[in-house]
Amino acid sequence: MKVNVKNHTMMYPAPAVVASAYDEEGNADACTLAFAAMCSHHPPAVMIAINSTLKRKTLKSILHSKEFCLAFPSAEHAAEVDYLGIESGYRENKLDKINFTHKKAEKINAPLIEEFKVSLECRVMHVAEVGSHTQLTGEIVNVWADESVMKNGRIDFELLDPLAYDDITHSYFRTGEKIGDAFKIGLKYKK
Ligand SMILES: Cc1cc2nc3c(=O)[nH]c(=O)nc-3n(C[C@H](O)[C@H](O)[C@H](O)COP(=O)(O)O)c2cc1C
């Protein structure tokens, strides 16, 4: 038996990622986002959605610079990621407060946060207003990964130990173990 549940925006697993951009004065902004997803292979692109009614500083900075970095934090940084999602750059220099360091990304003018082990450099290629949020599509123009999360020349998300976020209970989770090979375990039904 199923129960009818109240309408709620949801997607699971949802990532807890961190978008960063420079503001008009060149200060680094960063905020945590759960509204983030892959959206194109050619060109490689991701989309993020930032609330436009609640005055996020990072949104203003991304719309100004048209560039942003998107980092995939590890579970070890859950508290720092949470802080970046509950404080505003309008009030605090958040990255300084958590003692995180950053440098200008290579191909774009956006802050690359050193403590996060995987980061994308993105150029805004499309902006759309979707209800309460501004949806930004970023073309991925460069990807960085710590050697510590590389295995056989590829990023290994098990080594990254990324954060998943549940917007129903407002909780962070680790992702689970591998259970199969995609595009293979379903082959038995193709015969
Ligand atoms: C786990 C988590 C996920 C979040 N996801 C989003 C999101 O997808 N979009 C959004 O607009 N805000 C999201 N937020 C809230 C922003 O990160 C928060 O308002 C932040 O303080 C904005 O900072 P800024 O003003 O420096 O940009 C999230 C916060 C947390 C803790």
The ligand as an SDF file (V2000), in Angstrom:
LIG
                    3D

 31 33  0  0  0  0  0  0  0  0999 V2000
   22.9690   21.2640    2.3450 C   0  0  0  0  0  0  0  0  0  0  0  0
   22.6200   22.6030    1.7680 C   0  0  0  0  0  0  0  0  0  0  0  0
   22.1960   22.6730    0.4560 C   0  0  0  0  0  0  0  0  0  0  0  0
   21.8480   23.9060   -0.1040 C   0  0  0  0  0  0  0  0  0  0  0  0
   21.4420   23.9480   -1.4040 N   0  0  0  0  0  0  0  0  0  0  0  0
   21.1170   25.1340   -1.9650 C   0  0  0  0  0  0  0  0  0  0  0  0
   20.7280   25.1970   -3.3360 C   0  0  0  0  0  0  0  0  0  0  0  0
   20.7500   24.2160   -4.0730 O   0  0  0  0  0  0  0  0  0  0  0  0
   20.3650   26.4140   -3.8290 N   0  0  0  0  0  0  0  0  0  0  0  0
   20.3770   27.5480   -3.0670 C   0  0  0  0  0  0  0  0  0  0  0  0
   20.0210   28.6240   -3.5670 O   0  0  0  0  0  0  0  0  0  0  0  0
   20.7870   27.5060   -1.7690 N   0  0  0  0  0  0  0  0  0  0  0  0
   21.1550   26.3500   -1.2110 C   0  0  0  0  0  0  0  0  0  0  0  0
   21.5700   26.2970    0.0960 N   0  0  0  0  0  0  0  0  0  0  0  0
   21.6230   27.5370    0.8730 C   0  0  0  0  0  0  0  0  0  0  0  0
   22.8320   28.4300    0.5640 C   0  0  0  0  0  0  0  0  0  0  0  0
   24.0210   27.6860    0.5450 O   0  0  0  0  0  0  0  0  0  0  0  0
   22.9180   29.5180    1.6720 C   0  0  0  0  0  0  0  0  0  0  0  0
   21.8010   30.3660    1.5900 O   0  0  0  0  0  0  0  0  0  0  0  0
   24.1900   30.3150    1.6980 C   0  0  0  0  0  0  0  0  0  0  0  0
   24.2440   30.9610    2.9420 O   0  0  0  0  0  0  0  0  0  0  0  0
   24.3090   31.3370    0.5880 C   0  0  0  0  0  0  0  0  0  0  0  0
   25.5210   32.0260    0.7810 O   0  0  0  0  0  0  0  0  0  0  0  0
   25.9520   33.3390   -0.0330 P   0  0  0  0  0  0  0  0  0  0  0  0
   24.9800   34.4440    0.3390 O   0  0  0  0  0  0  0  0  0  0  0  0
   27.3300   33.5970    0.4790 O   0  0  0  0  0  0  0  0  0  0  0  0
   25.8930   33.0060   -1.4730 O   0  0  0  0  0  0  0  0  0  0  0  0
   21.9320   25.0830    0.6730 C   0  0  0  0  0  0  0  0  0  0  0  0
   22.3840   25.0080    1.9970 C   0  0  0  0  0  0  0  0  0  0  0  0
   22.7290   23.7760    2.5380 C   0  0  0  0  0  0  0  0  0  0  0  0
   23.2070   23.7090    3.9700 C   0  0  0  0  0  0  0  0  0  0  0  0
  1  2  1  0
  2  3  1  0
  2 30  2  0
  3  4  2  0
  4  5  1  0
  4 28  1  0
  5  6  2  0
  6  7  1  0
  6 13  1  0
  7  8  2  0
  7  9  1  0
  9 10  1  0
 10 11  2  0
 10 12  1  0
 12 13  2  0
 13 14  1  0
 14 15  1  0
 14 28  1  0
 15 16  1  0
 16 17  1  0
 16 18  1  0
 18 19  1  0
 18 20  1  0
 20 21  1  0
 20 22  1  0
 22 23  1  0
 23 24  1  0
 24 25  2  0
 24 26  1  0
 24 27  1  0
 28 29  2  0
 29 30  1  0
 30 31  1  0
M  END
$$$$
